[in-house]
Amino acid sequence: MGRWRTLESVYRLDPTLANFPAAWSQIKFGRLFLNTLFIALVSMIGTLLSSVAVAYGFSRFRIPGINILFVVLIATIILPSQVTLIPTYIFFRAIGWGGTWAPLIIPHFFANAYNVFLLRQYFRGIPKDLDEAAMIDGASPLRVLLSVIIPQSWPAITAVAMFHFFWSWNDFFNPLVYLQGKEDLYTISVGLTQFNNIYAVQPGLAMAAAMMSIALPIVIFFAAQKVFMQGIVITGVEK
């Protein structure tokens, strides 16, 4: 834009890094960062432990009715979270989890249908001859999982870990619902929303805060990209 009579520029380019320390101090970015990192890491660990165990059971054990149970589990994917929001919220409040991180962490220790499906399909691609060879050597089912299945499934496990970490890092609705009024427990997504509402007239500060919030996910993505792409390449070659 410009003033057409004088052709004088209204805006001029003036790069600066001052917005980053200003945004960091204005929203207590350090606390928000640590809160979000703790929630994302602990819930990711719970997701991996539970999903790997459940997927291993569905892929290796022959139990009567296991296919029906798997279909029921997969059917939960089509259940919208909005349907269970109110009863879940009432339940968590009743057991004293309101205003804490527990509703954001503990439920992920009970597996997720999407992650279980992804890992189950990958586990089923591993030859059972390796399981039988390990059992002949005296390995228990747990030892087979730890020494045979998991070492060959790092690409799928890495993908599940990345999917959940990024989802938890970007989650806005659940922290907003369960941490209402607890500003010391807020995550980055909730803190950025409040920051944008206050400093909407200063887009430089908002952009600086947004860039700081996505720095860690970008680093993690590029660090794990090699393993993730390796799994895609190996799967394509085998097929």
Protein Blocks (a to p, Z undefined) as FASTA:
>chain_A
ZZfklopafbdcdddfklmmmmmmmnommlmmmmmmmmmmmmmmmmmmmmmmmmmmmmmp
ccehklmmmmmmmmmmmpcfklmmmmmmmmmmmnopgoiaklmmmmmmnopfklmmmmmm
mmmmpcfklmmmmmmnopafklmmmmmmmmmmmmmmmmmmmmmmmmmmmpmklmmmmmgo
ilmlpcfklmmmmmmmmmmmlmklmmmmmmmmmmmmmmmmmmmmmmmmmmmmmmmmmZZ
